Each structure stands twice: as C-alpha cells, then as structure tokens.
C-alpha cells in the first residue's frame, strides 16, 4: 500500500463489485425502460413483510417520494446503489412499523422522560465522534448504539445477540464495499450512532444527503420545518430508554446546529458541547468522507461539487447557530478545540465535567483511558486527504467562515496535505 497517497486515492471497489456495477451499466445501455421505484409500492411491501399497517402519527409520504425521485433522477446510482437504496428504505419503513407496534404493546415507552440530554455539535470532522465514544464509557451516560438503532424492536433484551450479529453483518458489508471507509469513520455494531439515524424514519434526515447526491431533495429538506423529525427523535429515544435507562443521554450530530430552536422546543433543558476546528481542514476531511461513501453507490461523484456544497451548507449553518447559541445561558454550552480533543483528551473530558458540575470518578477516567489505549495504531489506520483534491482555496473559502473563525480565533492552515487519525475507538 502506498502510504503517501490520500485515502481517496486508495479507495477502489473490489473486482466483483466493479463487475456487478458494470453489468448494471450494460443493462442501462439496452435502453429497456426501468420502472421507477414508488413510495407507495415500498410502503405496501413493508406492510406485507411486517404484517403491520400502522406507521404512527406524522406524514412522511411527501418526504419519501421526494427522496426517491431525487435519487432516481439525479444520483446516477450504480447497481449496488439501486439495491442498497431499496433495501435501506424498506428496512426503515419496517422499523417504523415495529416501533409503533411496540409503543402500543408497552405503555411504559410513552412515559419515558428525557432529562437534560447532552448534544455534541460542531463542524463535521471536529472530533465529535471521538468525544462521543469517550463520554459513552461513563456508565452514567446512555448513547444510541448502532445495532439498537438498526433493529430497535423489541424494546427488550430479547434476541439481543442476534440483532448485534445482524448489525455486524451490515457493517461488514459496508467495509467490503468501501474497504478504506473505516479509516475515515468508525463502523461497528456496538459503537455510538449519530442522531440523524433517529430521524431517518421521517425521511427528513441529513443521512440521505451524505450517501447520495440528491440536490433537489436537499433543497426541499432545507426549507422544511424539522419539528416532525425532532418529535420522532424523542419518540425513538423513549423507545431505547425503555430497554435500558441511564441518568443522561449523550447525543451527537453536527446537523443539530441547523435547527437549534426546533431542538430546544423538544428538549428545552438540553446541554451542548461545541467542538471547533480550522474550517478548511474540516471541509476537506468531510468532503473526503462523503466522496468515498457516495462512490459506493454511484460511479459519478465529483469531489469538487461535494466540497462546494459542504462549504455552502456548513458556513450558513454555523452563522445561524452562532446567533442562536448566544441566547443560551453560557453554563449550558462548553466549547472545545479539536486540537485539545485529539491532543489532550482526558484533560478535555475533565473540562467538560467541571463545566457542567459533574463528578469524574477515578473508575470512569480509567474506563476512558482503556478506550484510548485500544485505538488502532497501524499506519494504514489514518485518514489522509489533500485540500487540492477538493478545489479548496484558503483565502477565498475562509471568507465564508469569517464569523466562526473570529469567534474561536481560528487561522488558515497553509499546508495542502493533512493526516488525521481515524476516529475509531474500541469499547472494552
């Protein structure tokens, strides 16, 4: 392996995957019209597979229809992409049906109270995943785990090992399709999951925009009132909390910055950590991640377009968030630099606990140190990217983040090539 190459340069699908996608491309050239996948057809299939028909309150037909139309018209999906899209949407619809059934079977779910949840926000690739996993080592904290978000039903410990195995198989499938992706972002059934997955059953979630190039869906999504998505987020948390409770939820998604007032309408006592990092480094890193992931599902992904969209979205989101967060009591939000999170993680943790008045016991600190000790040390476990791969121009792009850079005293990073450790942590 060439360790001087970027992770994006090293990303190449396996031969059998390329052959499958090639067969799909040949079929496309036959000009035999392919019937579009319709939202109502997927809904009927999900009801037939599950034997259920009640999706619960909240209309999602328009969101699902717009997502499907955008994927089929704009995403240029390959064969793997078309298969994955249909399978993922069906799994999401079935999950929503099971969640509603469980809510009717277990009256205690609706009575779950979510008190003072902690939300980790900040630009993507600012150490938020790393921080999320460290905080998850505290038994006082509860995080959504990948396996339980993928298969949340039933809300008990029944079939737990089987559900974990199924989620592990799904994670292994992604690792097989994109062997370098695990160097960019952690993939594991028992690792913490982002909040976007809790909103996915409403089909109003950033998760779809990360996986697929869906400009028309994205434009529609950005105009929506996200209250239904946050209401479902809370219902999902209640479901998970019914299975296993803890004093405090620790949650994470950079996209929460886009809709802070809506989040606070659902969680009025929420606490926040904002991680901050030099914006061009963060934009190059997240553009590398999105490009690698989208190339699993499409053979026509332009990293320049990916980066241009990321800069526009995150610069506007940050400007909005910085104005909104100033209305919060400063005691409710703790700021942490990426360099501190990665360079002195235990000191950063202590600062969080001091800020919020929590007690960091010696036992919990030792748990966190064990998590740190289990990080991959191999050279190939690093994410490498080059700013030039995404058309980044420091002087021009920094203007978009001027208010953010001024707030946190950030300066342009002059180096064109960057390396960062993968954020994968092993929970033991």
C-alpha positions as CSV (number, residue, x, y, z in Angstrom):
1,X,0.0,0.0,0.0
2,X,1.2,3.5,-0.8
3,X,1.1,5.4,2.5
4,X,1.9,8.7,0.8
5,X,-1.3,8.6,-1.2
6,X,-4.5,10.0,0.2
7,X,-7.3,7.8,1.4
8,X,-9.5,8.9,-1.5
9,X,-6.7,7.9,-3.9
10,X,-6.5,4.4,-2.3
11,X,-10.3,3.9,-2.5
12,X,-11.2,1.3,-5.1
13,X,-14.0,-1.1,-5.2
14,X,-13.3,-4.8,-5.2
15,X,-13.3,-6.5,-8.6
16,X,-16.5,-8.4,-8.1
17,X,-18.3,-5.1,-7.1
18,X,-17.0,-3.4,-10.3
19,X,-18.2,-6.3,-12.4
20,X,-21.6,-6.2,-10.8
21,X,-21.9,-2.4,-11.4
22,X,-20.5,-2.9,-15.0
23,X,-23.3,-5.4,-15.7
24,X,-25.8,-2.9,-14.4
25,X,-24.3,-0.2,-16.7
26,X,-24.6,-2.6,-19.7
27,X,-28.3,-3.2,-18.9
28,X,-28.8,0.6,-18.8
29,X,-27.4,0.9,-22.3
30,X,-30.1,-1.6,-23.7
31,X,-32.5,1.3,-23.2
32,X,-35.1,-1.0,-21.8
33,X,-37.1,1.4,-19.6
34,X,-36.8,0.6,-15.9
35,X,-39.9,1.2,-13.8
36,X,-39.3,3.8,-11.1
37,X,-39.5,2.8,-7.5
38,X,-42.6,4.5,-6.0
39,X,-43.1,5.4,-2.4
40,X,-46.5,3.7,-2.2
41,X,-45.0,0.5,-3.6
42,X,-42.3,0.5,-0.9
43,X,-44.9,1.2,1.8
44,X,-47.1,-1.7,0.7
45,X,-44.1,-4.0,0.6
46,X,-43.1,-3.0,4.1
47,X,-46.6,-3.6,5.4
48,X,-46.7,-7.0,3.8
49,X,-43.3,-8.1,5.1
50,X,-44.1,-6.9,8.7
51,X,-47.7,-7.9,8.8
52,X,-48.4,-4.4,10.2
53,X,-50.1,-1.3,8.9
54,X,-49.8,1.5,11.5
55,X,-46.9,3.8,10.9
56,X,-47.9,6.1,13.7
57,X,-48.5,9.8,13.6
58,X,-46.8,12.1,11.2
59,X,-47.0,12.2,7.4
60,X,-43.8,11.0,5.6
61,X,-45.2,10.3,2.1
62,X,-44.0,13.5,0.6
63,X,-40.5,13.3,2.1
64,X,-40.1,9.7,0.9
65,X,-41.5,10.5,-2.5
66,X,-39.1,13.5,-3.0
67,X,-36.2,11.4,-1.8
68,X,-36.9,8.6,-4.2
69,X,-37.5,11.0,-7.1
70,X,-34.2,12.8,-6.4
71,X,-32.2,9.6,-6.1
72,X,-33.6,8.1,-9.3
73,X,-33.3,11.3,-11.4
74,X,-30.1,12.9,-10.0
75,X,-27.9,10.4,-8.1
76,X,-26.8,8.3,-11.1
77,X,-26.9,5.2,-8.9
78,X,-25.0,2.2,-9.9
79,X,-26.3,-1.4,-9.5
80,X,-25.1,-1.5,-5.9
81,X,-26.7,1.9,-5.2
82,X,-30.1,0.9,-6.5
83,X,-30.1,-2.3,-4.5
84,X,-28.9,-0.6,-1.3
85,X,-31.4,2.3,-1.6
86,X,-34.4,0.0,-1.9
87,X,-33.2,-2.3,0.9
88,X,-32.4,0.6,3.2
89,X,-35.7,2.3,2.7
90,X,-37.6,-0.9,3.2
91,X,-35.7,-1.6,6.4
92,X,-36.5,1.9,7.6
93,X,-40.2,1.6,6.9
94,X,-40.4,-1.8,8.6
95,X,-38.6,-0.4,11.6
96,X,-41.1,2.4,11.9
97,X,-44.0,-0.1,11.8
98,X,-42.4,-2.1,14.6
99,X,-41.6,1.0,16.7
100,X,-45.3,1.9,16.5
101,X,-46.4,-1.6,17.4
102,X,-44.1,-1.7,20.4
103,X,-45.3,1.7,21.6
104,X,-48.8,0.2,21.7
105,X,-47.7,-3.0,23.4
106,X,-45.5,-1.4,26.0
107,X,-47.3,1.6,27.7
108,X,-44.2,2.5,29.6
109,X,-42.4,3.7,26.4
110,X,-44.6,6.8,26.2
111,X,-43.9,7.6,29.9
112,X,-40.1,7.8,29.5
113,X,-38.8,11.3,30.4
114,X,-35.7,12.6,28.6
115,X,-34.0,15.0,31.1
116,X,-31.0,17.3,30.3
117,X,-29.7,15.4,27.2
118,X,-26.2,16.5,26.1
119,X,-25.8,17.2,22.4
120,X,-22.3,17.3,20.9
121,X,-22.3,19.6,17.9
122,X,-19.7,21.4,15.7
123,X,-18.4,21.1,12.2
124,X,-18.2,17.5,11.0
125,X,-14.7,16.0,11.4
126,X,-14.0,18.1,14.5
127,X,-13.5,15.3,16.9
128,X,-17.2,14.9,17.8
129,X,-17.3,11.1,17.2
130,X,-14.1,10.7,19.2
131,X,-15.7,12.7,22.1
132,X,-19.0,10.8,21.8
133,X,-17.3,7.5,22.2
134,X,-15.2,8.6,25.2
135,X,-18.2,10.0,27.0
136,X,-20.0,6.8,26.3
137,X,-17.5,5.0,28.6
138,X,-19.2,6.6,31.7
139,X,-21.9,4.2,33.0
140,X,-23.9,7.3,33.9
141,X,-24.3,8.1,30.2
142,X,-26.5,6.5,27.6
143,X,-25.7,6.6,23.9
144,X,-27.7,5.2,20.9
145,X,-25.8,2.1,19.7
146,X,-25.7,1.2,16.0
147,X,-27.3,-2.2,16.4
148,X,-30.2,-1.0,18.5
149,X,-30.9,1.9,16.1
150,X,-30.9,-0.5,13.2
151,X,-33.1,-3.1,14.9
152,X,-34.8,-1.3,17.9
153,X,-37.7,-3.8,18.1
154,X,-38.5,-5.3,20.5
155,X,-37.6,-2.7,23.2
156,X,-36.3,-5.5,25.5
157,X,-33.2,-7.7,25.7
158,X,-34.9,-10.4,23.6
159,X,-32.7,-11.6,20.7
160,X,-30.1,-9.0,21.6
161,X,-27.1,-11.1,20.4
162,X,-28.9,-12.0,17.2
163,X,-29.6,-8.3,16.5
164,X,-26.0,-7.4,17.1
165,X,-24.8,-10.1,14.7
166,X,-27.2,-8.8,12.0
167,X,-25.9,-5.3,12.5
168,X,-22.3,-6.6,12.4
169,X,-23.0,-8.2,9.1
170,X,-24.3,-4.9,7.7
171,X,-21.2,-3.1,8.9
172,X,-19.0,-5.8,7.4
173,X,-20.9,-5.3,4.1
174,X,-20.0,-1.6,4.1
175,X,-16.4,-2.4,4.9
176,X,-16.4,-4.9,2.0
177,X,-17.9,-2.4,-0.4
178,X,-15.6,0.5,0.7
179,X,-12.5,-1.0,2.3
180,X,-11.0,2.4,3.2
181,X,-14.1,3.9,4.8
182,X,-13.3,2.5,8.2
183,X,-10.1,4.6,8.1
184,X,-12.2,7.7,7.8
185,X,-15.1,7.0,10.2
186,X,-15.8,4.2,12.8
187,X,-18.0,1.4,11.6
188,X,-19.2,-1.1,14.2
189,X,-22.4,-2.6,15.6
190,X,-21.7,-1.7,19.2
191,X,-20.3,1.8,18.6
192,X,-22.3,5.0,19.2
193,X,-24.7,6.1,16.5
194,X,-25.4,9.7,15.3
195,X,-28.8,11.3,15.8
196,X,-29.5,11.5,12.1
197,X,-30.3,7.8,12.2
198,X,-33.0,8.5,14.8
199,X,-34.7,11.0,12.4
200,X,-34.4,8.7,9.3
201,X,-37.9,7.1,9.8
202,X,-39.4,10.5,9.0
203,X,-37.3,10.6,5.8
204,X,-36.2,14.1,6.8
205,X,-32.5,13.4,7.6
206,X,-29.1,14.5,6.6
207,X,-28.2,10.8,6.3
208,X,-29.6,10.6,2.8
209,X,-27.6,13.6,1.5
210,X,-24.4,12.1,2.8
211,X,-25.0,8.8,1.0
212,X,-26.4,10.1,-2.3
213,X,-26.2,13.2,-4.5
214,X,-29.8,14.5,-4.1
215,X,-29.7,18.2,-4.8
216,X,-33.5,18.6,-5.3
217,X,-34.3,16.6,-2.1
218,X,-31.6,18.6,-0.3
219,X,-33.1,22.0,-1.4
220,X,-36.6,20.8,-0.3
221,X,-35.2,19.4,3.0
222,X,-33.5,22.8,3.9
223,X,-36.9,24.6,3.5
224,X,-38.8,22.3,5.9
225,X,-39.9,22.7,9.5
226,X,-38.0,19.9,11.2
227,X,-40.3,19.7,14.1
228,X,-41.7,16.3,13.0
229,X,-38.2,14.9,12.7
230,X,-37.3,16.1,16.3
231,X,-40.6,14.8,17.6
232,X,-39.7,11.4,16.2
233,X,-36.2,11.7,17.6
234,X,-37.7,12.0,21.0
235,X,-40.0,9.0,20.4
236,X,-37.0,6.9,19.3
237,X,-35.1,7.9,22.4
238,X,-38.0,6.9,24.6
239,X,-38.0,3.5,22.9
240,X,-34.3,3.0,23.5
241,X,-34.5,4.2,27.1
242,X,-37.3,1.8,27.9
243,X,-34.9,-1.0,27.0
244,X,-32.0,0.4,29.1
245,X,-32.0,3.6,31.1
246,X,-29.2,5.8,32.4
247,X,-29.2,9.2,34.1
248,X,-28.1,11.1,31.0
249,X,-28.3,10.8,27.2
250,X,-25.2,11.8,25.3
251,X,-26.1,12.5,21.7
252,X,-24.2,13.7,18.6
253,X,-24.8,15.2,15.2
254,X,-23.3,18.3,13.6
255,X,-26.6,18.9,11.8
256,X,-28.3,19.9,15.1
257,X,-26.7,23.3,14.6
258,X,-29.1,23.8,11.6
259,X,-32.2,23.7,13.8
260,X,-31.3,24.8,17.3
261,X,-34.7,26.5,18.1
262,X,-36.6,23.4,17.0
263,X,-34.3,21.1,19.0
264,X,-34.9,23.3,22.1
265,X,-38.7,23.2,21.6
266,X,-38.4,19.4,22.1
267,X,-35.6,19.4,24.7
268,X,-35.8,22.7,26.5
269,X,-33.2,21.7,29.1
270,X,-30.6,20.4,26.6
271,X,-26.9,20.9,27.2
272,X,-24.3,21.3,24.5
273,X,-20.7,20.8,23.7
274,X,-19.4,22.7,20.6
275,X,-16.2,21.3,19.1
276,X,-14.4,23.7,16.8
277,X,-11.7,23.2,14.2
278,X,-10.0,25.1,11.4
279,X,-12.8,25.1,8.8
280,X,-10.8,24.3,5.7
281,X,-9.3,21.2,7.4
282,X,-12.8,20.1,8.4
283,X,-14.3,20.8,4.9
284,X,-11.5,18.7,3.2
285,X,-12.0,15.9,5.7
286,X,-15.8,15.7,5.4
287,X,-15.6,16.0,1.6
288,X,-13.2,13.1,1.5
289,X,-15.7,11.1,3.7
290,X,-18.7,11.9,1.6
291,X,-16.9,11.3,-1.7
292,X,-15.7,7.9,-0.5
293,X,-19.2,6.9,0.8
294,X,-21.1,8.2,-2.3
295,X,-18.8,6.3,-4.6
296,X,-20.1,3.0,-3.1
297,X,-23.5,3.9,-4.6
298,X,-22.6,5.9,-7.7
299,X,-19.8,5.9,-10.3
300,X,-20.2,9.6,-11.0
301,X,-19.2,11.5,-7.9
302,X,-17.4,14.9,-8.3
303,X,-15.3,15.8,-5.2
304,X,-15.3,19.4,-6.2
305,X,-19.1,19.5,-6.1
306,X,-19.2,17.7,-2.8
307,X,-16.9,20.2,-1.2
308,X,-18.6,23.2,-2.7
309,X,-22.0,22.0,-1.3
310,X,-20.3,21.3,2.1
311,X,-18.9,24.8,2.3
312,X,-22.2,26.5,1.5
313,X,-24.2,24.3,3.9
314,X,-21.8,24.4,6.9
315,X,-20.9,28.1,6.6
316,X,-24.6,29.1,6.6
317,X,-25.4,26.6,9.4
318,X,-22.6,28.0,11.6
319,X,-23.7,31.6,11.1
320,X,-27.2,30.7,12.1
321,X,-26.1,28.6,15.1
322,X,-23.7,31.2,16.4
323,X,-26.5,33.7,16.6
324,X,-28.9,31.3,18.2
325,X,-26.5,29.9,20.8
326,X,-25.9,33.4,22.2
327,X,-29.4,33.2,23.6
328,X,-28.4,30.2,25.7
329,X,-27.1,30.5,29.2
330,X,-23.3,30.1,28.8
331,X,-23.4,27.4,31.5
332,X,-25.3,25.2,29.1
333,X,-22.6,25.0,26.5
334,X,-19.0,24.0,26.6
335,X,-16.5,24.9,23.8
336,X,-13.6,22.5,23.0
337,X,-11.0,22.8,20.3
338,X,-10.3,19.9,18.0
339,X,-6.6,20.1,18.9
340,X,-7.5,19.8,22.6
341,X,-9.9,16.8,22.0
342,X,-7.3,14.9,20.0
343,X,-4.1,16.1,21.8
344,X,-5.3,16.0,25.4
345,X,-8.5,14.0,25.5
346,X,-8.6,13.3,29.3
347,X,-7.9,17.0,30.0
348,X,-10.8,17.9,27.6
349,X,-13.1,15.4,29.4
350,X,-12.2,16.9,32.8
351,X,-13.0,20.3,31.5
352,X,-16.4,19.1,30.3
353,X,-17.2,17.6,33.7
354,X,-16.1,20.7,35.5
355,X,-18.1,22.9,33.2
356,X,-21.4,21.1,33.9
357,X,-20.7,20.3,37.5
358,X,-20.4,16.5,37.0
359,X,-18.2,14.2,39.0
360,X,-15.5,12.4,37.1
361,X,-14.5,9.4,39.3
362,X,-11.2,7.6,39.1
363,X,-13.0,4.5,37.8
364,X,-14.7,6.4,35.0
365,X,-11.4,8.0,34.0
366,X,-9.8,4.6,33.9
367,X,-12.5,3.3,31.6
368,X,-11.9,6.2,29.2
369,X,-8.1,5.6,29.3
370,X,-8.8,2.0,28.3
371,X,-10.8,3.2,25.4
372,X,-7.9,5.4,24.3
373,X,-5.5,2.6,24.7
374,X,-7.5,0.4,22.3
375,X,-7.2,2.8,19.4
376,X,-5.7,1.4,16.2
377,X,-2.0,2.2,16.0
378,X,-1.2,1.0,12.5
379,X,-0.1,3.5,9.9
380,X,-2.9,2.5,7.5
381,X,-5.4,3.4,10.1
382,X,-5.0,7.1,9.3
383,X,-7.2,9.3,7.1
384,X,-5.2,11.2,4.6
385,X,-6.6,13.9,2.4
386,X,-5.3,16.8,0.2
387,X,-7.0,20.2,0.0
388,X,-6.3,20.4,-3.7
389,X,-8.4,17.3,-4.3
390,X,-11.5,19.3,-3.5
391,X,-10.6,22.7,-5.1
392,X,-10.2,24.4,-1.8
393,X,-8.7,27.9,-1.9
394,X,-7.8,29.2,1.6
395,X,-8.2,32.9,1.1
396,X,-11.5,32.7,-0.7
397,X,-13.1,29.9,1.3
398,X,-12.1,31.4,4.7
399,X,-14.4,34.4,4.0
400,X,-17.4,32.0,4.2
401,X,-16.4,31.1,7.8
402,X,-15.3,34.6,8.9
403,X,-17.7,34.9,11.9
404,X,-16.8,31.3,13.0
405,X,-13.0,31.9,12.7
406,X,-13.3,35.2,14.6
407,X,-15.4,33.6,17.4
408,X,-12.8,30.9,18.0
409,X,-9.7,32.6,16.9
410,X,-9.0,30.2,14.1
411,X,-6.5,30.8,11.3
412,X,-5.9,29.4,7.9
413,X,-4.0,26.2,7.7
414,X,-1.4,26.7,5.0
415,X,-0.5,23.0,4.5
416,X,-2.2,21.4,1.5
417,X,-2.0,17.9,2.8
418,X,-3.4,16.7,6.0
419,X,-3.4,13.5,8.1
420,X,-5.7,12.7,10.9
421,X,-6.1,9.5,13.0
422,X,-9.3,7.6,12.3
423,X,-11.9,8.3,15.0
424,X,-12.4,4.6,15.6
425,X,-12.4,3.7,19.2
426,X,-12.9,0.2,20.7
427,X,-15.2,-0.1,23.7
428,X,-13.9,-2.6,26.2
